[in-house]
Amino acid sequence: MFLAITIGALTCLAMILLVLFLPKIQIGKFSVSSYWIATLVGAVAMLLSGSVEVNLLWQALVANNAINPLKILVLFICMTILSIFLDEFGFFKYLANCALKHAGTSQTKLFLILYATVSVLTVFTSNDIIILSFTPLVCYFAKNAHINPIPYLAAEFVAANTWSMALIIGNPTNIYLVTAVGGNFLSYLQVMLLPTLASGVVALLCLFLLFHKNLSTPICATWEEVVIKDKLLLWVGIVHLAVCTLVLAVGSYIGIEMWLVSLLSVASLFVWNVGIAIARRKKPSTLVACLKRAPWELIPFVLSMFVIVEALGETGVTTEIFNLLGSSQPVWKYGIASFFASNLVNNIPMSVLFSAVLENTTTNTAAVYATVVGSNLGACLTPIGALAGIMWTSILKKQNLKFGYLDFLKIGATVAIPALVVALGVLALVV
């Protein structure tokens, strides 16, 4: 057990240090994210040390159950590709620009519209894609309007990582945790709708109280017109995302697994795109762009963390964690523990670990949904909390915006902790 704990702790420490000081590793003309390399080395060390049995690991990887990490990866990557497809045609930029134009000269109105726009889009797409799409736009607009970008960037980031709790597809941690207990699209929505609404409103109030002085000056900016160049393919993408979301909602009742729904949706999207490209006698360049932007680095990251957690489970570490947390007051214990654990090891590894911890009890529904809350809102506390935070701070550096760890923590503690308390309080009433 000691060896497994040591390898696991060193892996998490190495991952955090690399994210903070060396997020990208340059290899010739290519650059790769460092976070998954640390976890891959840790997984190999677990295998070489004999902390995990290869046969048991293989059985877990090919098991025909909802928690199979391969199925979860397929689901998340396919849903992300559907969102990326829309982003390639400027869909999110167009909506954001429309929202910004309706604000007029009022920073307060702009702040509220931006928060609402990001919240709605995050529910039906992906928090990571929204952050990647909106952050450069907000930076550009704020520079053009000579206003402080921080209130809007904070609103965008908090909205994306709060309202991602609303649907099971909003965050890979939602998928991983809830499918482990046999949850589906509708059962998830029934539990998480009210906690998400409550925490979303509280987060907005906290943000407004924090930045209301900054929002008092008027806006003076020229607007950039955003034109959708290919409306046909854009509507093809919108229809595929809408149909996919609808089928996900009813899939469990007709015996279709979520990963298969998303995979078939992407396959159909690709067929339509290729067919239209052939008819137009053009190359399907959008498909190539989507495949390049897809989060492929999640594959070695999640699988490596799966190996590490399997090793911790086989050596009895996850059982000890369960004994430490106990079974009383599961909403508060697991919600708070997962919230802070996300900021020690990132929310995806935390979810993999807590999923294994929760296997020790058969009455873990409340604890699972509390962990979902912690995994989403934990992303708002520090940049380590989620991959979204790592991407967000990386974009700000490219935009020459100084926003350090302590700046993130100041806003995160002011907003995320009250939102967490409210979300868990409502969740305790719901479950």
Secondary structure, DSSP 4 states (H G I P E B T S, - for coil): -HHHHHHHHHHHHHHHHHHHH-SEEEETTEEEESHHHHHHHHHHHHHHHTSS-HHHHHHHHH--STT-HHHHHHHHHHHHHHHHHHHHTTHHHHHHHHHHHTTTT-HHHHHHHHHHHHHHHHHHS-HHHHHHHHHHHHHHHHHHHT--SHHHHHHHHHHHHHGGGSSGGG-HHHHHHHHTTT--HHHHHHHHHHHHHHHHHHHHHHHHHHHTTTT-SPP--PPPP---S-HHHHHHHHHHHHHHHHHHHHHHHHT--HHHHHHHHHHHHHHHHHHHHHHHT---HHHHHHHHHS-TTHHHHHHHHHHHHHHHHHTTHHHHHHHHH-SSSHHHHHHHHHHHHHHHH-HHHHHHHHHHHHTT-S--HHHHHHHHHHHHHGGGTSTTS-HHHHHHHHHHHHTT----HHHHHHHHHHHHHHHHHHHHHHHHHH-
